[in-house]
Amino acid sequence: MLGLLFGSIAFALGAATGRRGLARGVTALLAVAAYLASTLSPLVHGLGALRQASPWYHTLGVDPLATGFAAGHLLVLVGMTAAVVGAGLVAFDRRDLATA
């Protein structure tokens, strides 16, 4: 689900801007920033709420190897992915490929 989420972010950015490099770069930056927010939030006092927004927390923060996947966390990832795919489809539909 994490891979699908970041792949859909890249799709949405590429559909909105038409620039493949920008979509790749921004998606990679978002993935690293979300990972850092998830892993550093227990160490930094003011970042507690930011951890809950990170897709890395919903993927790895609940220790799926030891406890199994939690349905609520998977639903959060599915919801994030569906929202980004929907935005990407709208951006792709509005794009005029003849002039790009």
N, CA, C and O atoms as a GROMACS GRO file, in nm:
protein
  400
    1MET      N    1   0.082  -0.119   0.000
    1MET     CA    2   0.000   0.000   0.000
    1MET      C    3   0.087   0.125   0.000
    1MET      O    4   0.050   0.226  -0.060
    2LEU      N    5   0.200   0.119   0.067
    2LEU     CA    6   0.289   0.235   0.070
    2LEU      C    7   0.342   0.266  -0.070
    2LEU      O    8   0.348   0.382  -0.111
    3GLY      N    9   0.380   0.163  -0.142
    3GLY     CA   10   0.427   0.181  -0.279
    3GLY      C   11   0.318   0.235  -0.370
    3GLY      O   12   0.344   0.320  -0.455
    4LEU      N   13   0.196   0.185  -0.353
    4LEU     CA   14   0.084   0.236  -0.433
    4LEU      C   15   0.056   0.382  -0.401
    4LEU      O   16   0.023   0.461  -0.490
    5LEU      N   17   0.068   0.419  -0.274
    5LEU     CA   18   0.044   0.558  -0.236
    5LEU      C   19   0.145   0.651  -0.301
    5LEU      O   20   0.107   0.751  -0.362
    6PHE      N   21   0.273   0.620  -0.289
    6PHE     CA   22   0.374   0.707  -0.348
    6PHE      C   23   0.371   0.700  -0.500
    6PHE      O   24   0.402   0.800  -0.566
    7GLY      N   25   0.336   0.587  -0.557
    7GLY     CA   26   0.319   0.580  -0.702
    7GLY      C   27   0.204   0.665  -0.750
    7GLY      O   28   0.213   0.729  -0.855
    8SER      N   29   0.095   0.668  -0.674
    8SER     CA   30  -0.019   0.752  -0.713
    8SER      C   31   0.012   0.899  -0.694
    8SER      O   32  -0.039   0.983  -0.768
    9ILE      N   33   0.097   0.932  -0.596
    9ILE     CA   34   0.140   1.072  -0.582
    9ILE      C   35   0.221   1.114  -0.704
    9ILE      O   36   0.202   1.223  -0.757
   10ALA      N   37   0.310   1.027  -0.748
   10ALA     CA   38   0.389   1.057  -0.868
   10ALA      C   39   0.298   1.072  -0.991
   10ALA      O   40   0.319   1.160  -1.074
   11PHE      N   41   0.199   0.985  -1.002
   11PHE     CA   42   0.104   0.995  -1.113
   11PHE      C   43   0.028   1.127  -1.109
   11PHE      O   44   0.014   1.194  -1.212
   12ALA      N   45  -0.020   1.165  -0.992
   12ALA     CA   46  -0.097   1.289  -0.980
   12ALA      C   47  -0.011   1.411  -1.012
   12ALA      O   48  -0.056   1.502  -1.080
   13LEU      N   49   0.112   1.412  -0.962
   13LEU     CA   50   0.200   1.525  -0.991
   13LEU      C   51   0.237   1.530  -1.140
   13LEU      O   52   0.242   1.637  -1.200
   14GLY      N   53   0.262   1.414  -1.197
   14GLY     CA   54   0.292   1.410  -1.340
   14GLY      C   55   0.175   1.452  -1.425
   14GLY      O   56   0.192   1.520  -1.526
   15ALA      N   57   0.055   1.413  -1.385
   15ALA     CA   58  -0.065   1.452  -1.459
   15ALA      C   59  -0.092   1.601  -1.445
   15ALA      O   60  -0.138   1.665  -1.539
   16ALA      N   61  -0.064   1.656  -1.328
   16ALA     CA   62  -0.093   1.797  -1.304
   16ALA      C   63   0.010   1.888  -1.371
   16ALA      O   64  -0.026   1.995  -1.421
   17THR      N   65   0.137   1.847  -1.373
   17THR     CA   66   0.241   1.934  -1.425
   17THR      C   67   0.289   1.895  -1.564
   17THR      O   68   0.334   1.980  -1.640
   18GLY      N   69   0.281   1.767  -1.597
   18GLY     CA   70   0.332   1.722  -1.726
   18GLY      C   71   0.483   1.705  -1.727
   18GLY      O   72   0.542   1.682  -1.832
   19ARG      N   73   0.544   1.714  -1.611
   19ARG     CA   74   0.690   1.705  -1.601
   19ARG      C   75   0.727   1.581  -1.520
   19ARG      O   76   0.702   1.573  -1.400
   20ARG      N   77   0.787   1.486  -1.589
   20ARG     CA   78   0.821   1.358  -1.528
   20ARG      C   79   0.926   1.373  -1.418
   20ARG      O   80   0.913   1.314  -1.311
   21GLY      N   81   1.029   1.451  -1.443
   21GLY     CA   82   1.135   1.470  -1.344
   21GLY      C   83   1.085   1.536  -1.217
   21GLY      O   84   1.125   1.499  -1.107
   22LEU      N   85   0.999   1.635  -1.234
   22LEU     CA   86   0.941   1.702  -1.118
   22LEU      C   87   0.857   1.606  -1.035
   22LEU      O   88   0.863   1.606  -0.912
   23ALA      N   89   0.779   1.524  -1.102
   23ALA     CA   90   0.695   1.426  -1.032
   23ALA      C   91   0.781   1.328  -0.954
   23ALA      O   92   0.750   1.295  -0.840
   24ARG      N   93   0.888   1.280  -1.014
   24ARG     CA   94   0.977   1.187  -0.945
   24ARG      C   95   1.046   1.252  -0.826
   24ARG      O   96   1.050   1.196  -0.717
   25GLY      N   97   1.098   1.371  -0.848
   25GLY     CA   98   1.172   1.440  -0.743
   25GLY      C   99   1.087   1.476  -0.624
   25GLY      O  100   1.126   1.454  -0.509
   26VAL      N  101   0.970   1.533  -0.650
   26VAL     CA  102   0.881   1.573  -0.540
   26VAL      C  103   0.830   1.450  -0.466
   26VAL      O  104   0.818   1.453  -0.343
   27THR      N  105   0.800   1.344  -0.537
   27THR     CA  106   0.755   1.221  -0.471
   27THR      C  107   0.865   1.163  -0.383
   27THR      O  108   0.838   1.119  -0.271
   28ALA      N  109   0.987   1.161  -0.431
   28ALA     CA  110   1.098   1.112  -0.350
   28ALA      C  111   1.118   1.200  -0.227
   28ALA      O  112   1.143   1.150  -0.118
   29LEU      N  113   1.108   1.331  -0.245
   29LEU     CA  114   1.121   1.424  -0.132
   29LEU      C  115   1.010   1.401  -0.029
   29LEU      O  116   1.037   1.403   0.091
   30LEU      N  117   0.888   1.381  -0.076
   30LEU     CA  118   0.777   1.354   0.016
   30LEU      C  119   0.796   1.223   0.090
   30LEU      O  120   0.764   1.214   0.208
   31ALA      N  121   0.846   1.121   0.021
   31ALA     CA  122   0.868   0.992   0.086
   31ALA      C  123   0.973   1.004   0.196
   31ALA      O  124   0.956   0.949   0.305
   32VAL      N  125   1.082   1.074   0.169
   32VAL     CA  126   1.187   1.091   0.269
   32VAL      C  127   1.138   1.178   0.384
   32VAL      O  128   1.165   1.146   0.500
   33ALA      N  129   1.067   1.285   0.355
   33ALA     CA  130   1.016   1.373   0.460
   33ALA      C  131   0.915   1.300   0.549
   33ALA      O  132   0.915   1.317   0.670
   34ALA      N  133   0.829   1.220   0.488
   34ALA     CA  134   0.731   1.144   0.566
   34ALA      C  135   0.801   1.039   0.652
   34ALA      O  136   0.759   1.015   0.766
   35TYR      N  137   0.905   0.977   0.600
   35TYR     CA  138   0.980   0.879   0.678
   35TYR      C  139   1.048   0.946   0.797
   35TYR      O  140   1.044   0.895   0.909
   36LEU      N  141   1.111   1.060   0.773
   36LEU     CA  142   1.176   1.131   0.882
   36LEU      C  143   1.076   1.177   0.986
   36LEU      O  144   1.103   1.170   1.106
   37ALA      N  145   0.960   1.223   0.942
   37ALA     CA  146   0.857   1.266   1.036
   37ALA      C  147   0.810   1.149   1.122
   37ALA      O  148   0.784   1.165   1.241
   38SER      N  149   0.799   1.032   1.062
   38SER     CA  150   0.753   0.915   1.135
   38SER      C  151   0.857   0.865   1.234
   38SER      O  152   0.823   0.826   1.345
   39THR      N  153   0.983   0.866   1.193
   39THR     CA  154   1.086   0.809   1.280
   39THR      C  155   1.139   0.907   1.383
   39THR      O  156   1.180   0.865   1.491
   40LEU      N  157   1.140   1.036   1.352
   40LEU     CA  158   1.194   1.134   1.445
   40LEU      C  159   1.090   1.191   1.541
   40LEU      O  160   1.127   1.253   1.640
   41SER      N  161   0.964   1.170   1.514
   41SER     CA  162   0.861   1.230   1.599
   41SER      C  163   0.864   1.180   1.743
   41SER      O  164   0.832   1.258   1.832
   42PRO      N  165   0.901   1.055   1.771
   42PRO     CA  166   0.911   1.017   1.913
   42PRO      C  167   1.026   1.089   1.986
   42PRO      O  168   1.025   1.100   2.108
   43LEU      N  169   1.124   1.135   1.910
   43LEU     CA  170   1.239   1.201   1.970
   43LEU      C  171   1.221   1.351   1.987
   43LEU      O  172   1.284   1.411   2.074
   44VAL      N  173   1.137   1.412   1.904
   44VAL     CA  174   1.115   1.556   1.908
   44VAL      C  175   0.976   1.580   1.967
   44VAL      O  176   0.876   1.527   1.918
   45HIS      N  177   0.971   1.660   2.072
   45HIS     CA  178   0.847   1.678   2.148
   45HIS      C  179   0.732   1.735   2.064
   45HIS      O  180   0.619   1.689   2.080
   46GLY      N  181   0.755   1.829   1.978
   46GLY     CA  182   0.647   1.896   1.905
   46GLY      C  183   0.597   1.824   1.782
   46GLY      O  184   0.505   1.874   1.716
   47LEU      N  185   0.652   1.710   1.747
   47LEU     CA  186   0.614   1.641   1.623
   47LEU      C  187   0.520   1.523   1.644
   47LEU      O  188   0.505   1.441   1.553
   48GLY      N  189   0.459   1.511   1.759
   48GLY     CA  190   0.374   1.396   1.787
   48GLY      C  191   0.257   1.380   1.692
   48GLY      O  192   0.229   1.269   1.646
   49ALA      N  193   0.189   1.490   1.661
   49ALA     CA  194   0.074   1.483   1.570
   49ALA      C  195   0.117   1.457   1.426
   49ALA      O  196   0.041   1.400   1.348
   50LEU      N  197   0.237   1.498   1.391
   50LEU     CA  198   0.285   1.479   1.254
   50LEU      C  199   0.306   1.331   1.224
   50LEU      O  200   0.293   1.288   1.109
   51ARG      N  201   0.338   1.254   1.326
   51ARG     CA  202   0.362   1.110   1.305
   51ARG      C  203   0.235   1.041   1.256
   51ARG      O  204   0.243   0.953   1.170
   52GLN      N  205   0.121   1.078   1.309
   52GLN     CA  206  -0.006   1.016   1.270
   52GLN      C  207  -0.040   1.044   1.123
   52GLN      O  208  -0.112   0.966   1.061
   53ALA      N  209   0.010   1.153   1.068
   53ALA     CA  210  -0.019   1.188   0.929
   53ALA      C  211   0.075   1.117   0.831
   53ALA      O  212   0.048   1.116   0.711
   54SER      N  213   0.182   1.059   0.879
   54SER     CA  214   0.280   0.996   0.792
   54SER      C  215   0.232   0.858   0.747
   54SER      O  216   0.190   0.778   0.830
   55PRO      N  217   0.239   0.829   0.617
   55PRO     CA  218   0.203   0.694   0.571
   55PRO      C  219   0.300   0.587   0.622
   55PRO      O  220   0.263   0.470   0.632
   56TRP      N  221   0.422   0.626   0.654
   56TRP     CA  222   0.518   0.530   0.708
   56TRP      C  223   0.472   0.480   0.844
   56TRP      O  224   0.494   0.363   0.876
   57TYR      N  225   0.411   0.565   0.924
   57TYR     CA  226   0.360   0.522   1.054
   57TYR      C  227   0.251   0.417   1.036
   57TYR      O  228   0.249   0.316   1.107
   58HIS      N  229   0.163   0.439   0.941
   58HIS     CA  230   0.053   0.344   0.919
   58HIS      C  231   0.102   0.214   0.857
   58HIS      O  232   0.034   0.112   0.864
   59THR      N  233   0.220   0.217   0.796
   59THR     CA  234   0.276   0.096   0.736
   59THR      C  235   0.365   0.020   0.834
   59THR      O  236   0.349  -0.100   0.854
   60LEU      N  237   0.459   0.091   0.896
   60LEU     CA  238   0.558   0.024   0.979
   60LEU      C  239   0.549   0.057   1.128
   60LEU      O  240   0.602  -0.017   1.211
   61GLY      N  241   0.483   0.166   1.163
   61GLY     CA  242   0.479   0.210   1.301
   61GLY      C  243   0.399   0.121   1.393
   61GLY      O  244   0.412   0.131   1.515
   62VAL      N  245   0.318   0.035   1.338
   62VAL     CA  246   0.236  -0.055   1.420
   62VAL      C  247   0.296  -0.195   1.428
   62VAL      O  248   0.232  -0.288   1.478
   63ASP      N  249   0.420  -0.210   1.380
   63ASP     CA  250   0.495  -0.336   1.383
   63ASP      C  251   0.416  -0.452   1.322
   63ASP      O  252   0.375  -0.544   1.393
   64PRO      N  253   0.395  -0.448   1.190
   64PRO     CA  254   0.314  -0.552   1.126
   64PRO      C  255   0.378  -0.690   1.126
   64PRO      O  256   0.306  -0.790   1.114
   65LEU      N  257   0.510  -0.700   1.140
   65LEU     CA  258   0.573  -0.832   1.142
   65LEU      C  259   0.543  -0.907   1.271
   65LEU      O  260   0.531  -1.029   1.271
   66ALA      N  261   0.532  -0.834   1.380
   66ALA     CA  262   0.507  -0.898   1.509
   66ALA      C  263   0.358  -0.912   1.540
   66ALA      O  264   0.316  -1.013   1.597
   67THR      N  265   0.280  -0.812   1.502
   67THR     CA  266   0.138  -0.811   1.542
   67THR      C  267   0.042  -0.829   1.426
   67THR      O  268  -0.078  -0.844   1.448
   68GLY      N  269   0.092  -0.828   1.304
   68GLY     CA  270   0.004  -0.836   1.188
   68GLY      C  271  -0.046  -0.696   1.151
   68GLY      O  272  -0.027  -0.600   1.225
   69PHE      N  273  -0.107  -0.687   1.037
   69PHE     CA  274  -0.157  -0.558   0.991
   69PHE      C  275  -0.284  -0.521   1.065
   69PHE      O  276  -0.370  -0.606   1.090
   70ALA      N  277  -0.295  -0.397   1.100
   70ALA     CA  278  -0.416  -0.345   1.164
   70ALA      C  279  -0.508  -0.293   1.054
   70ALA      O  280  -0.465  -0.217   0.968
   71ALA      N  281  -0.633  -0.333   1.057
   71ALA     CA  282  -0.728  -0.295   0.951
   71ALA      C  283  -0.746  -0.145   0.944
   71ALA      O  284  -0.759  -0.090   0.834
   72GLY      N  285  -0.746  -0.077   1.056
   72GLY     CA  286  -0.764   0.068   1.055
   72GLY      C  287  -0.652   0.140   0.985
   72GLY      O  288  -0.675   0.236   0.911
   73HIS      N  289  -0.529   0.095   1.007
   73HIS     CA  290  -0.414   0.157   0.942
   73HIS      C  291  -0.413   0.129   0.792
   73HIS      O  292  -0.377   0.215   0.712
   74LEU      N  293  -0.454   0.008   0.755
   74LEU     CA  294  -0.463  -0.021   0.611
   74LEU      C  295  -0.572   0.063   0.544
   74LEU      O  296  -0.555   0.107   0.430
   75LEU      N  297  -0.682   0.084   0.613
   75LEU     CA  298  -0.788   0.168   0.557
   75LEU      C  299  -0.743   0.312   0.540
   75LEU      O  300  -0.783   0.378   0.445
   76VAL      N  301  -0.661   0.361   0.632
   76VAL     CA  302  -0.606   0.496   0.616
   76VAL      C  303  -0.521   0.504   0.490
   76VAL      O  304  -0.533   0.600   0.414
   77LEU      N  305  -0.436   0.405   0.468
   77LEU     CA  306  -0.352   0.403   0.348
   77LEU      C  307  -0.436   0.390   0.221
   77LEU      O  308  -0.407   0.455   0.121
   78VAL      N  309  -0.538   0.306   0.225
   78VAL     CA  310  -0.627   0.292   0.109
   78VAL      C  311  -0.700   0.423   0.082
   78VAL      O  312  -0.714   0.463  -0.034
   79GLY      N  313  -0.745   0.490   0.187
   79GLY     CA  314  -0.813   0.618   0.169
   79GLY      C  315  -0.722   0.725   0.112
   79GLY      O  316  -0.762   0.801   0.024
   80MET      N  317  -0.597   0.732   0.162
   80MET     CA  318  -0.501   0.828   0.108
   80MET      C  319  -0.475   0.800  -0.039
   80MET      O  320  -0.472   0.892  -0.122
   81THR      N  321  -0.456   0.673  -0.072
   81THR     CA  322  -0.428   0.635  -0.210
   81THR      C  323  -0.546   0.668  -0.300
   81THR      O  324  -0.527   0.720  -0.410
   82ALA      N  325  -0.666   0.637  -0.255
   82ALA     CA  326  -0.785   0.666  -0.337
   82ALA      C  327  -0.801   0.815  -0.360
   82ALA      O  328  -0.838   0.857  -0.470
   83ALA      N  329  -0.775   0.896  -0.259
   83ALA     CA  330  -0.787   1.041  -0.274
   83ALA      C  331  -0.686   1.095  -0.375
   83ALA      O  332  -0.718   1.179  -0.458
   84VAL      N  333  -0.562   1.045  -0.367
   84VAL     CA  334  -0.458   1.094  -0.458
   84VAL      C  335  -0.484   1.044  -0.600
   84VAL      O  336  -0.463   1.118  -0.696
   85VAL      N  337  -0.530   0.920  -0.615
   85VAL     CA  338  -0.562   0.869  -0.749
   85VAL      C  339  -0.678   0.949  -0.809
   85VAL      O  340  -0.675   0.982  -0.927
   86GLY      N  341  -0.778   0.980  -0.728
   86GLY     CA  342  -0.889   1.063  -0.776
   86GLY      C  343  -0.842   1.199  -0.823
   86GLY      O  344  -0.885   1.247  -0.928
   87ALA      N  345  -0.755   1.262  -0.746
   87ALA     CA  346  -0.702   1.393  -0.787
   87ALA      C  347  -0.618   1.380  -0.913
   87ALA      O  348  -0.623   1.467  -1.000
   88GLY      N  349  -0.541   1.272  -0.924
   88GLY     CA  350  -0.461   1.250  -1.044
   88GLY      C  351  -0.545   1.226  -1.167
   88GLY      O  352  -0.512   1.273  -1.276
   89LEU      N  353  -0.654   1.153  -1.152
   89LEU     CA  354  -0.744   1.130  -1.266
   89LEU      C  355  -0.811   1.258  -1.312
   89LEU      O  356  -0.828   1.280  -1.432
   90VAL      N  357  -0.849   1.341  -1.217
   90VAL     CA  358  -0.908   1.472  -1.253
   90VAL      C  359  -0.805   1.557  -1.326
   90VAL      O  360  -0.837   1.619  -1.428
   91ALA      N  361  -0.681   1.560  -1.275
   91ALA     CA  362  -0.576   1.639  -1.340
   91ALA      C  363  -0.543   1.584  -1.478
   91ALA      O  364  -0.520   1.660  -1.571
   92PHE      N  365  -0.541   1.452  -1.491
   92PHE     CA  366  -0.511   1.392  -1.621
   92PHE      C  367  -0.623   1.418  -1.720
   92PHE      O  368  -0.596   1.443  -1.838
   93ASP      N  369  -0.747   1.413  -1.674
   93ASP     CA  370  -0.861   1.438  -1.763
   93ASP      C  371  -0.863   1.581  -1.813
   93ASP      O  372  -0.904   1.606  -1.926
   94ARG      N  373  -0.821   1.675  -1.731
   94ARG     CA  374  -0.821   1.818  -1.769
   94ARG      C  375  -0.702   1.856  -1.855
   94ARG      O  376  -0.699   1.965  -1.912
   95ARG      N  377  -0.606   1.770  -1.864
   95ARG     CA  378  -0.482   1.802  -1.936
   95ARG      C  379  -0.506   1.798  -2.087
   95ARG      O  380  -0.569   1.705  -2.138
   96ASP      N  381  -0.455   1.898  -2.156
   96ASP     CA  382  -0.462   1.903  -2.301
   96ASP      C  383  -0.330   1.852  -2.356
   96ASP      O  384  -0.231   1.926  -2.360
   97LEU      N  385  -0.327   1.727  -2.397
   97LEU     CA  386  -0.201   1.664  -2.440
   97LEU      C  387  -0.154   1.715  -2.574
   97LEU      O  388  -0.037   1.696  -2.608
   98ALA      N  389  -0.239   1.778  -2.652
   98ALA     CA  390  -0.198   1.827  -2.783
   98ALA      C  391  -0.105   1.948  -2.770
   98ALA      O  392  -0.022   1.971  -2.859
   99THR      N  393  -0.117   2.024  -2.663
   99THR     CA  394  -0.035   2.143  -2.648
   99THR      C  395   0.079   2.125  -2.549
   99THR      O  396   0.160   2.215  -2.532
  100ALA      N  397   0.086   2.010  -2.483
  100ALA     CA  398   0.190   1.990  -2.380
  100ALA      C  399   0.323   1.956  -2.441
  100ALA      O  400   0.421   1.936  -2.369
   0.00000   0.00000   0.00000
